[in-house]
Amino acid sequence: MNPVFTQRLHPQTDLSPHYILALTAEERTRSRLHVRSEEGTAVHLQLPRGNVLRDGDWLRSENGEIAQIHAKPEPVLTVTTLFPLALLQAAYHLGHRNIPLEITSCFLRLSPDPTLSELLKQRGLQVLEEVAPFQPEINFNDGLS
């Protein structure tokens, strides 16, 4: 029988996972999901609605098996600049468009979008198309923290 993961665990450092689940940013927002583990096993997620999984999260199955979540590399736009204020302004404008956005001190990351890419370049930002893990910010209005 395929494992069914129903419980999110508090961060652990002493666990050894039975399964590694590499999931895209969109997949990590779904509470019901059928996927294959990195080991090739079909697994099911049946988590409480409203959970957003992050890279490094731990899950427990109904039979006690443990899985660790990894952010699966996916196509993204990585935005950089030499001017921190320009990065803050870009984050502000993208936020007003409700774009899922990863925000760090030295880059922004978003899903590929030719229109947004061009707008960012016109603002003097460097935009790199790449494949990388994507960890967009969680919307706190959804009651998540």
Secondary structure as GFF3:
##gff-version 3
##sequence-region A 1 145
A	DSSP	beta_strand	4	9	.	.	.	ID=ss1
A	DSSP	beta_strand	19	23	.	.	.	ID=ss2
A	DSSP	three_ten_helix	27	29	.	.	.	ID=ss3
A	DSSP	beta_strand	32	36	.	.	.	ID=ss4
A	DSSP	beta_strand	42	46	.	.	.	ID=ss5
A	DSSP	beta_strand	58	61	.	.	.	ID=ss6
A	DSSP	beta_strand	66	71	.	.	.	ID=ss7
A	DSSP	beta_strand	74	80	.	.	.	ID=ss8
A	DSSP	alpha_helix	84	96	.	.	.	ID=ss9
A	DSSP	beta_strand	101	103	.	.	.	ID=ss10
A	DSSP	beta_strand	108	110	.	.	.	ID=ss11
A	DSSP	alpha_helix	114	122	.	.	.	ID=ss12
A	DSSP	beta_strand	126	132	.	.	.	ID=ss13
A	DSSP	three_ten_helix	140	142	.	.	.	ID=ss14
###
